[in-house]
Amino acid sequence: DALPIYTSSSTKKLNAKVHDAVCEHCKDVLEWRIKYKKYKTLTQPKKCVKCLQKTVKDAYHIVCKPCAYKLELCAKCGKKEEIVLSDKRPPNVDECDSRDQIGRA
């Protein structure tokens, strides 16, 4: 059974989304959610569990991208797994204002 192809603007945005700063397993989970229409986007930024700032802008993530790259953690599960990298370079790790609080959480 082939799945129907949806072409709404929101579906096109989700299909074009690049999942970076996550491990292979979490990347597969996020792609499954998009494929089967289970992915729900965030309406407001969430709090990062490492720097405690409201900087998490991707749905289902618990760590902001600067902290994830700096600490080499998966942004979704928070484990120290091998991170799947995209073609884009990682974001500036200095974006995270409270670098001194990273070790606390």
N, CA, C and O atoms as a Tinker XYZ file with bonds, in Angstrom:
   420  protein
     1  N      0.830000   -1.186000    0.000000    73     2
     2  CA     0.000000    0.000000    0.000000    64     1     3
     3  C      0.872000    1.248000    0.000000    63     2     4     5
     4  O      1.698000    1.448000    0.891000    81     3
     5  N      0.679000    2.055000   -0.986000    73     3     6
     6  CA     1.398000    3.321000   -1.044000    64     5     7
     7  C      0.596000    4.380000   -0.300000    63     6     8     9
     8  O     -0.629000    4.446000   -0.406000    81     7
     9  N      1.309000    5.202000    0.451000    73     7    10
    10  CA     0.639000    6.277000    1.171000    64     9    11
    11  C      0.280000    7.389000    0.202000    63    10    12    13
    12  O      1.021000    7.638000   -0.749000    81    11
    13  N     -0.837000    8.060000    0.423000    73    11    14
    14  CA    -1.174000    9.185000   -0.454000    64    13    15
    15  C     -0.167000   10.315000   -0.268000    63    14    16    17
    16  O      0.406000   10.465000    0.811000    81    15
    17  N      0.047000   11.097000   -1.300000    73    15    18
    18  CA     0.987000   12.205000   -1.244000    64    17    19
    19  C      0.201000   13.470000   -0.926000    63    18    20    21
    20  O     -0.700000   13.864000   -1.667000    81    19
    21  N      0.564000   14.103000    0.204000    73    19    22
    22  CA    -0.094000   15.336000    0.623000    64    21    23
    23  C      0.750000   16.515000    0.168000    63    22    24    25
    24  O      1.979000   16.461000    0.228000    81    23
    25  N      0.107000   17.569000   -0.282000    73    23    26
    26  CA     0.856000   18.697000   -0.824000    64    25    27
    27  C      0.488000   20.026000   -0.180000    63    26    28    29
    28  O      0.697000   21.076000   -0.789000    81    27
    29  N     -0.046000   20.011000    1.018000    73    27    30
    30  CA    -0.342000   21.282000    1.679000    64    29    31
    31  C      0.962000   21.989000    2.028000    63    30    32    33
    32  O      2.020000   21.360000    2.065000    81    31
    33  N      0.892000   23.281000    2.282000    73    31    34
    34  CA     2.106000   24.054000    2.551000    64    33    35
    35  C      2.791000   23.593000    3.834000    63    34    36    37
    36  O      4.020000   23.538000    3.895000    81    35
    37  N      2.005000   23.262000    4.858000    73    35    38
    38  CA     2.616000   22.805000    6.110000    64    37    39
    39  C      3.284000   21.446000    5.931000    63    38    40    41
    40  O      4.338000   21.198000    6.518000    81    39
    41  N      2.696000   20.572000    5.138000    73    39    42
    42  CA     3.289000   19.262000    4.882000    64    41    43
    43  C      4.579000   19.407000    4.088000    63    42    44    45
    44  O      5.547000   18.687000    4.335000    81    43
    45  N      4.598000   20.324000    3.146000    73    43    46
    46  CA     5.819000   20.557000    2.370000    64    45    47
    47  C      6.938000   21.064000    3.269000    63    46    48    49
    48  O      8.091000   20.665000    3.104000    81    47
    49  N      6.613000   21.938000    4.218000    73    47    50
    50  CA     7.623000   22.439000    5.155000    64    49    51
    51  C      8.176000   21.304000    6.014000    63    50    52    53
    52  O      9.385000   21.219000    6.230000    81    51
    53  N      7.291000   20.428000    6.506000    73    51    54
    54  CA     7.739000   19.328000    7.339000    64    53    55
    55  C      8.599000   18.344000    6.555000    63    54    56    57
    56  O      9.593000   17.838000    7.076000    81    55
    57  N      8.224000   18.068000    5.308000    73    55    58
    58  CA     9.009000   17.147000    4.495000    64    57    59
    59  C     10.390000   17.704000    4.177000    63    58    60    61
    60  O     11.335000   16.940000    3.981000    81    59
    61  N     10.514000   19.017000    4.124000    73    59    62
    62  CA    11.792000   19.644000    3.818000    64    61    63
    63  C     12.658000   19.848000    5.071000    63    62    64    65
    64  O     13.820000   20.238000    4.960000    81    63
    65  N     12.105000   19.590000    6.242000    73    63    66
    66  CA    12.819000   19.833000    7.501000    64    65    67
    67  C     14.043000   18.929000    7.624000    63    66    68    69
    68  O     13.976000   17.729000    7.354000    81    67
    69  N     15.159000   19.524000    8.035000    73    67    70
    70  CA    16.398000   18.783000    8.234000    64    69    71
    71  C     16.531000   18.482000    9.719000    63    70    72    73
    72  O     16.461000   19.390000   10.547000    81    71
    73  N     16.722000   17.226000   10.056000    73    71    74
    74  CA    16.881000   16.826000   11.453000    64    73    75
    75  C     18.368000   16.719000   11.745000    63    74    76    77
    76  O     19.024000   15.754000   11.351000    81    75
    77  N     18.896000   17.728000   12.447000    73    75    78
    78  CA    20.292000   17.668000   12.825000    64    77    79
    79  C     20.402000   17.753000   14.341000    63    78    80    81
    80  O     19.439000   18.115000   15.016000    81    79
    81  N     21.550000   17.429000   14.865000    73    79    82
    82  CA    21.832000   17.399000   16.305000    64    81    83
    83  C     21.046000   16.290000   17.007000    63    82    84    85
    84  O     20.778000   16.392000   18.204000    81    83
    85  N     20.670000   15.227000   16.275000    73    83    86
    86  CA    19.997000   14.084000   16.879000    64    85    87
    87  C     20.719000   12.794000   16.481000    63    86    88    89
    88  O     21.436000   12.757000   15.481000    81    87
    89  N     20.523000   11.748000   17.268000    73    87    90
    90  CA    21.124000   10.456000   16.952000    64    89    91
    91  C     20.311000    9.765000   15.850000    63    90    92    93
    92  O     19.224000   10.221000   15.493000    81    91
    93  N     20.839000    8.679000   15.323000    73    91    94
    94  CA    20.199000    7.981000   14.207000    64    93    95
    95  C     18.800000    7.492000   14.582000    63    94    96    97
    96  O     17.864000    7.622000   13.792000    81    95
    97  N     18.655000    6.928000   15.790000    73    95    98
    98  CA    17.354000    6.416000   16.231000    64    97    99
    99  C     16.313000    7.539000   16.303000    63    98   100   101
   100  O     15.194000    7.391000   15.812000    81    99
   101  N     16.694000    8.659000   16.919000    73    99   102
   102  CA    15.752000    9.774000   17.055000    64   101   103
   103  C     15.421000   10.378000   15.698000    63   102   104   105
   104  O     14.291000   10.816000   15.480000    81   103
   105  N     16.376000   10.410000   14.792000    73   103   106
   106  CA    16.132000   10.898000   13.441000    64   105   107
   107  C     15.080000   10.017000   12.757000    63   106   108   109
   108  O     14.176000   10.527000   12.095000    81   107
   109  N     15.201000    8.690000   12.920000    73   107   110
   110  CA    14.221000    7.771000   12.341000    64   109   111
   111  C     12.837000    7.983000   12.949000    63   110   112   113
   112  O     11.830000    7.946000   12.241000    81   111
   113  N     12.790000    8.207000   14.267000    73   111   114
   114  CA    11.511000    8.440000   14.951000    64   113   115
   115  C     10.845000    9.703000   14.420000    63   114   116   117
   116  O      9.647000    9.707000   14.138000    81   115
   117  N     11.629000   10.783000   14.282000    73   115   118
   118  CA    11.065000   12.044000   13.784000    64   117   119
   119  C     10.582000   11.903000   12.347000    63   118   120   121
   120  O      9.536000   12.444000   11.989000    81   119
   121  N     11.336000   11.179000   11.518000    73   119   122
   122  CA    10.910000   10.966000   10.132000    64   121   123
   123  C      9.638000   10.122000   10.074000    63   122   124   125
   124  O      8.780000   10.352000    9.221000    81   123
   125  N      9.510000    9.145000   10.975000    73   123   126
   126  CA     8.293000    8.327000   11.031000    64   125   127
   127  C      7.096000    9.201000   11.393000    63   126   128   129
   128  O      6.029000    9.089000   10.791000    81   127
   129  N      7.285000   10.077000   12.388000    73   127   130
   130  CA     6.199000   10.959000   12.802000    64   129   131
   131  C      5.729000   11.848000   11.650000    63   130   132   133
   132  O      4.530000   12.068000   11.481000    81   131
   133  N      6.670000   12.356000   10.865000    73   131   134
   134  CA     6.303000   13.197000    9.731000    64   133   135
   135  C      5.593000   12.368000    8.670000    63   134   136   137
   136  O      4.579000   12.791000    8.115000    81   135
   137  N      6.131000   11.186000    8.391000    73   135   138
   138  CA     5.573000   10.334000    7.337000    64   137   139
   139  C      4.128000    9.947000    7.629000    63   138   140   141
   140  O      3.290000    9.951000    6.728000    81   139
   141  N      3.836000    9.615000    8.876000    73   139   142
   142  CA     2.495000    9.149000    9.237000    64   141   143
   143  C      1.631000   10.220000    9.903000    63   142   144   145
   144  O      0.668000    9.903000   10.601000    81   143
   145  N      1.982000   11.493000    9.682000    73   143   146
   146  CA     1.171000   12.629000   10.133000    64   145   147
   147  C      0.980000   12.677000   11.651000    63   146   148   149
   148  O     -0.087000   13.062000   12.128000    81   147
   149  N      1.994000   12.293000   12.401000    73   147   150
   150  CA     1.937000   12.347000   13.861000    64   149   151
   151  C      2.764000   13.492000   14.432000    63   150   152   153
   152  O      2.707000   13.756000   15.632000    81   151
   153  N      3.532000   14.174000   13.585000    73   151   154
   154  CA     4.433000   15.238000   14.021000    64   153   155
   155  C      3.638000   16.503000   14.308000    63   154   156   157
   156  O      2.872000   16.966000   13.463000    81   155
   157  N      3.819000   17.060000   15.500000    73   155   158
   158  CA     3.176000   18.319000   15.863000    64   157   159
   159  C      4.266000   19.331000   16.158000    63   158   160   161
   160  O      5.154000   19.071000   16.970000    81   159
   161  N      4.205000   20.477000   15.509000    73   159   162
   162  CA     5.219000   21.501000   15.705000    64   161   163
   163  C      5.004000   22.234000   17.025000    63   162   164   165
   164  O      3.909000   22.216000   17.586000    81   163
   165  N      6.057000   22.873000   17.508000    73   163   166
   166  CA     5.960000   23.676000   18.719000    64   165   167
   167  C      5.338000   25.023000   18.397000    63   166   168   169
   168  O      5.556000   25.574000   17.318000    81   167
   169  N      4.567000   25.548000   19.330000    73   167   170
   170  CA     4.007000   26.882000   19.148000    64   169   171
   171  C      4.861000   27.917000   19.867000    63   170   172   173
   172  O      4.902000   29.077000   19.457000    81   171
   173  N      5.546000   27.509000   20.940000    73   171   174
   174  CA     6.421000   28.399000   21.701000    64   173   175
   175  C      7.696000   27.638000   22.041000    63   174   176   177
   176  O      7.658000   26.415000   22.181000    81   175
   177  N      8.827000   28.333000   22.177000    73   175   178
   178  CA    10.079000   27.649000   22.535000    64   177   179
   179  C      9.973000   26.981000   23.907000    63   178   180   181
   180  O      9.313000   27.483000   24.816000    81   179
   181  N     10.646000   25.834000   24.024000    73   179   182
   182  CA    10.681000   25.108000   25.300000    64   181   183
   183  C     11.988000   25.392000   26.015000    63   182   184   185
   184  O     12.922000   25.936000   25.426000    81   183
   185  N     12.053000   25.021000   27.289000    73   183   186
   186  CA    13.237000   25.248000   28.091000    64   185   187
   187  C     14.247000   24.115000   27.885000    63   186   188   189
   188  O     13.895000   22.938000   27.964000    81   187
   189  N     15.491000   24.479000   27.622000    73   187   190
   190  CA    16.573000   23.508000   27.465000    64   189   191
   191  C     16.911000   22.933000   28.838000    63   190   192   193
   192  O     16.973000   23.678000   29.817000    81   191
   193  N     17.130000   21.623000   28.926000    73   191   194
   194  CA    17.419000   21.000000   30.217000    64   193   195
   195  C     18.870000   21.216000   30.648000    63   194   196   197
   196  O     19.221000   20.918000   31.790000    81   195
   197  N     19.715000   21.728000   29.760000    73   195   198
   198  CA    21.120000   21.961000   30.102000    64   197   199
   199  C     21.379000   23.409000   30.504000    63   198   200   201
   200  O     21.968000   23.655000   31.556000    81   199
   201  N     20.951000   24.369000   29.689000    73   199   202
   202  CA    21.239000   25.778000   29.998000    64   201   203
   203  C     20.056000   26.490000   30.650000    63   202   204   205
   204  O     20.192000   27.630000   31.093000    81   203
   205  N     18.914000   25.839000   30.711000    73   203   206
   206  CA    17.703000   26.360000   31.353000    64   205   207
   207  C     17.159000   27.631000   30.700000    63   206   208   209
   208  O     16.446000   28.402000   31.342000    81   207
   209  N     17.491000   27.852000   29.438000    73   207   210
   210  CA    16.958000   28.983000   28.682000    64   209   211
   211  C     15.839000   28.478000   27.768000    63   210   212   213
   212  O     15.807000   27.298000   27.420000    81   211
   213  N     14.931000   29.360000   27.385000    73   211   214
   214  CA    13.861000   28.971000   26.452000    64   213   215
   215  C     14.389000   29.056000   25.024000    63   214   216   217
   216  O     14.054000   29.978000   24.281000    81   215
   217  N     15.222000   28.081000   24.650000    73   215   218
   218  CA    15.893000   28.109000   23.352000    64   217   219
   219  C     15.602000   26.886000   22.501000    63   218   220   221
   220  O     16.121000   26.791000   21.389000    81   219
   221  N     14.791000   25.944000   22.977000    73   219   222
   222  CA    14.484000   24.741000   22.206000    64   221   223
   223  C     13.330000   25.074000   21.264000    63   222   224   225
   224  O     12.201000   25.291000   21.704000    81   223
   225  N     13.624000   25.112000   19.965000    73   223   226
   226  CA    12.627000   25.527000   18.987000    64   225   227
   227  C     12.116000   24.377000   18.137000    63   226   228   229
   228  O     11.220000   24.574000   17.317000    81   227
   229  N     12.663000   23.179000   18.313000    73   227   230
   230  CA    12.222000   22.020000   17.547000    64   229   231
   231  C     11.351000   21.119000   18.416000    63   230   232   233
   232  O     11.641000   20.908000   19.593000    81   231
   233  N     10.291000   20.595000   17.831000    73   231   234
   234  CA     9.375000   19.724000   18.562000    64   233   235
   235  C     10.083000   18.443000   18.984000    63   234   236   237
   236  O     10.944000   17.942000   18.261000    81   235
   237  N      9.731000   17.918000   20.132000    73   235   238
   238  CA    10.226000   16.668000   20.704000    64   237   239
   239  C     11.675000   16.748000   21.169000    63   238   240   241
   240  O     12.221000   15.728000   21.589000    81   239
   241  N     12.324000   17.909000   21.115000    73   239   242
   242  CA    13.698000   18.056000   21.573000    64   241   243
   243  C     13.695000   18.521000   23.020000    63   242   244   245
   244  O     12.759000   19.187000   23.461000    81   243
   245  N     14.758000   18.163000   23.772000    73   243   246
   246  CA    14.874000   18.586000   25.168000    64   245   247
   247  C     16.107000   19.451000   25.395000    63   246   248   249
   248  O     16.225000   20.104000   26.431000    81   247
   249  N     17.029000   19.459000   24.427000    73   247   250
   250  CA    18.267000   20.227000   24.534000    64   249   251
   251  C     18.339000   21.172000   23.333000    63   250   252   253
   252  O     18.024000   20.772000   22.213000    81   251
   253  N     18.750000   22.420000   23.557000    73   251   254
   254  CA    18.888000   23.350000   22.433000    64   253   255
   255  C     20.084000   22.936000   21.576000    63   254   256   257
   256  O     20.986000   22.243000   22.047000    81   255
   257  N     20.080000   23.365000   20.325000    73   255   258
   258  CA    21.132000   22.953000   19.392000    64   257   259
   259  C     22.532000   23.391000   19.829000    63   258   260   261
   260  O     23.463000   22.593000   19.719000    81   259
   261  N     22.727000   24.628000   20.323000    73   259   262
   262  CA    24.075000   24.998000   20.767000    64   261   263
   263  C     24.598000   24.083000   21.881000    63   262   264   265
   264  O     25.760000   23.677000   21.849000    81   263
   265  N     23.759000   23.757000   22.856000    73   263   266
   266  CA    24.177000   22.851000   23.936000    64   265   267
   267  C     24.427000   21.442000   23.393000    63   266   268   269
   268  O     25.384000   20.781000   23.798000    81   267
   269  N     23.577000   20.987000   22.486000    73   267   270
   270  CA    23.728000   19.649000   21.923000    64   269   271
   271  C     25.050000   19.514000   21.186000    63   270   272   273
   272  O     25.744000   18.507000   21.333000    81   271
   273  N     25.405000   20.523000   20.393000    73   271   274
   274  CA    26.677000   20.472000   19.673000    64   273   275
   275  C     27.862000   20.604000   20.622000    63   274   276   277
   276  O     28.872000   19.919000   20.464000    81   275
   277  N     27.733000   21.484000   21.604000    73   275   278
   278  CA    28.847000   21.723000   22.525000    64   277   279
   279  C     29.124000   20.496000   23.394000    63   278   280   281
   280  O     30.280000   20.130000   23.607000    81   279
   281  N     28.058000   19.861000   23.896000    73   279   282
   282  CA    28.211000   18.708000   24.791000    64   281   283
   283  C     28.181000   17.375000   24.047000    63   282   284   285
   284  O     28.336000   16.315000   24.654000    81   283
   285  N     27.980000   17.433000   22.720000    73   283   286
   286  CA    27.901000   16.240000   21.873000    64   285   287
   287  C     26.812000   15.284000   22.348000    63   286   288   289
   288  O     27.033000   14.084000   22.510000    81   287
   289  N     25.627000   15.858000   22.566000    73   287   290
   290  CA    24.457000   15.092000   23.000000    64   289   291
   291  C     23.413000   15.089000   21.896000    63   290   292   293
   292  O     23.394000   15.970000   21.036000    81   291
   293  N     22.547000   14.086000   21.934000    73   291   294
   294  CA    21.384000   14.083000   21.054000    64   293   295
   295  C     20.393000   15.107000   21.610000    63   294   296   297
   296  O     20.093000   15.102000   22.803000    81   295
   297  N     19.891000   15.979000   20.745000    73   295   298
   298  CA    18.981000   17.036000   21.206000    64   297   299
   299  C     17.609000   16.501000   21.583000    63   298   300   301
   300  O     16.851000   17.185000   22.271000    81   299
   301  N     17.275000   15.285000   21.144000    73   299   302
   302  CA    15.956000   14.731000   21.438000    64   301   303
   303  C     15.984000   13.835000   22.675000    63   302   304   305
   304  O     15.181000   14.037000   23.586000    81   303
   305  N     16.874000   12.862000   22.733000    73   303   306
   306  CA    16.888000   11.938000   23.873000    64   305   307
   307  C     17.887000   12.350000   24.953000    63   306   308   309
   308  O     17.790000   11.884000   26.089000    81   307
   309  N     18.848000   13.220000   24.613000    73   307   310
   310  CA    19.813000   13.691000   25.597000    64   309   311
   311  C     20.947000   12.729000   25.863000    63   310   312   313
   312  O     21.752000   12.972000   26.762000    81   311
   313  N     21.039000   11.637000   25.109000    73   311   314
   314  CA    22.103000   10.657000   25.307000    64   313   315
   315  C     23.334000   11.040000   24.499000    63   314   316   317
   316  O     23.241000   11.767000   23.510000    81   315
   317  N     24.469000   10.549000   24.927000    73   315   318
   318  CA    25.727000   10.843000   24.245000    64   317   319
   319  C     25.929000    9.807000   23.133000    63   318   320   321
   320  O     26.822000    8.963000   23.211000    81   319
   321  N     25.095000    9.886000   22.111000    73   319   322
   322  CA    25.152000    8.985000   20.961000    64   321   323
   323  C     25.907000    9.666000   19.830000    63   322   324   325
   324  O     26.229000   10.851000   19.913000    81   323
   325  N     26.187000    8.908000   18.770000    73   323   326
   326  CA    26.795000    9.517000   17.594000    64   325   327
   327  C     25.740000   10.379000   16.908000    63   326   328   329
   328  O     24.652000    9.906000   16.579000    81   327
   329  N     26.071000   11.637000   16.700000    73   327   330
   330  CA    25.117000   12.610000   16.184000    64   329   331
   331  C     25.113000   12.579000   14.659000    63   330   332   333
   332  O     26.166000   12.558000   14.021000    81   331
   333  N     23.911000   12.576000   14.086000    73   331   334
   334  CA    23.763000   12.634000   12.639000    64   333   335
   335  C     23.949000   14.090000   12.231000    63   334   336   337
   336  O     23.228000   14.970000   12.699000    81   335
   337  N     24.916000   14.338000   11.358000    73   335   338
   338  CA    25.192000   15.705000   10.933000    64   337   339
   339  C     24.584000   15.963000    9.573000    63   338   340   341
   340  O     24.536000   15.078000    8.718000    81   339
   341  N     24.125000   17.179000    9.384000    73   339   342
   342  CA    23.601000   17.572000    8.082000    64   341   343
   343  C     24.698000   18.295000    7.313000    63   342   344   345
   344  O     25.816000   18.437000    7.809000    81   343
   345  N     24.384000   18.751000    6.106000    73   343   346
   346  CA    25.350000   19.474000    5.292000    64   345   347
   347  C     25.645000   20.856000    5.858000    63   346   348   349
   348  O     26.720000   21.412000    5.633000    81   347
   349  N     24.686000   21.404000    6.592000    73   347   350
   350  CA    24.892000   22.731000    7.171000    64   349   351
   351  C     25.896000   22.626000    8.316000    63   350   352   353
   352  O     26.013000   21.588000    8.968000    81   351
   353  N     26.621000   23.729000    8.546000    73   351   354
   354  CA    27.550000   23.730000    9.668000    64   353   355
   355  C     26.763000   23.938000   10.957000    63   354   356   357
   356  O     25.692000   24.543000   10.931000    81   355
   357  N     27.278000   23.444000   12.090000    73   355   358
   358  CA    26.543000   23.587000   13.352000    64   357   359
   359  C     26.375000   25.053000   13.733000    63   358   360   361
   360  O     27.205000   25.889000   13.375000    81   359
   361  N     25.309000   25.365000   14.454000    73   359   362
   362  CA    25.088000   26.749000   14.858000    64   361   363
   363  C     26.165000   27.214000   15.823000    63   362   364   365
   364  O     26.873000   26.401000   16.417000    81   363
   365  N     26.282000   28.505000   15.972000    73   363   366
   366  CA    27.264000   29.091000   16.856000    64   365   367
   367  C     26.955000   28.683000   18.296000    63   366   368   369
   368  O     25.863000   28.952000   18.797000    81   367
   369  N     27.913000   28.033000   18.963000    73   367   370
   370  CA    27.668000   27.569000   20.327000    64   369   371
   371  C     27.625000   28.721000   21.317000    63   370   372   373
   372  O     27.209000   28.531000   22.460000    81   371
   373  N     28.044000   29.906000   20.906000    73   371   374
   374  CA    27.989000   31.061000   21.792000    64   373   375
   375  C     26.583000   31.632000   21.903000    63   374   376   377
   376  O     26.350000   32.537000   22.705000    81   375
   377  N     25.619000   31.111000   21.095000    73   375   378
   378  CA    24.234000   31.579000   21.180000    64   377   379
   379  C     23.639000   31.308000   22.555000    63   378   380   381
   380  O     22.768000   32.046000   23.013000    81   379
   381  N     24.096000   30.273000   23.201000    73   379   382
   382  CA    23.580000   29.877000   24.501000    64   381   383
   383  C     24.214000   30.793000   25.553000    63   382   384   385
   384  O     25.402000   30.655000   25.845000    81   383
   385  N     23.448000   31.721000   26.124000    73   383   386
   386  CA    23.984000   32.753000   27.003000    64   385   387
   387  C     24.578000   32.217000   28.294000    63   386   388   389
   388  O     25.587000   32.738000   28.769000    81   387
   389  N     23.977000   31.196000   28.865000    73   387   390
   390  CA    24.408000   30.737000   30.175000    64   389   391
   391  C     25.274000   29.481000   30.057000    63   390   392   393
   392  O     24.874000   28.398000   30.482000    81   391
   393  N     26.453000   29.641000   29.481000    73   391   394
   394  CA    27.383000   28.522000   29.338000    64   393   395
   395  C     27.843000   28.013000   30.685000    63   394   396   397
   396  O     28.175000   26.837000   30.829000    81   395
   397  N     27.866000   28.902000   31.683000    73   395   398
   398  CA    28.324000   28.492000   33.006000    64   397   399
   399  C     27.307000   27.591000   33.701000    63   398   400   401
   400  O     27.665000   26.888000   34.645000    81   399
   401  N     26.046000   27.593000   33.259000    73   399   402
   402  CA    25.015000   26.768000   33.887000    64   401   403
   403  C     24.885000   25.396000   33.240000    63   402   404   405
   404  O     24.118000   24.560000   33.717000    81   403
   405  N     25.623000   25.154000   32.162000    73   403   406
   406  CA    25.463000   23.889000   31.425000    64   405   407
   407  C     25.759000   22.689000   32.311000    63   406   408   409
   408  O     25.052000   21.684000   32.230000    81   407
   409  N     26.767000   22.762000   33.142000    73   407   410
   410  CA    27.135000   21.620000   33.979000    64   409   411
   411  C     26.164000   21.356000   35.113000    63   410   412   413
   412  O     26.175000   20.265000   35.683000    81   411
   413  N     25.309000   22.339000   35.464000    73   411   414
   414  CA    24.412000   22.190000   36.609000    64   413   415
   415  C     23.328000   21.156000   36.387000    63   414   416   417
   416  O     23.022000   20.371000   37.284000    81   415
   417  N     22.754000   21.148000   35.214000    73   415   418
   418  CA    21.563000   20.320000   34.980000    64   417   419
   419  C     21.913000   18.899000   34.742000    63   418   420
   420  O     21.026000   18.073000   34.529000    81   419
